[in-house]
């Protein structure tokens, strides 16, 4: 399991982010405060406060290098 901070503060970024994570056969969770949603759910993402950085939890370490490379445009820091 790996956790990174991401920022998806626009509609276009949300769409691009969902397109990236759905390419992988892995479970992804987005955490904002006390809310945890499936990162592959575009409707779930829009229920969060996107003005803040979110925590992305990648559940399995399978393909972690490919996932991190694909997500590099969204990772903060």
Helices and strands as residue ranges (DSSP letters): E 2-6, H 11-21, E 28-32, E 35-38, H 42-46, E 54-58, H 64-70
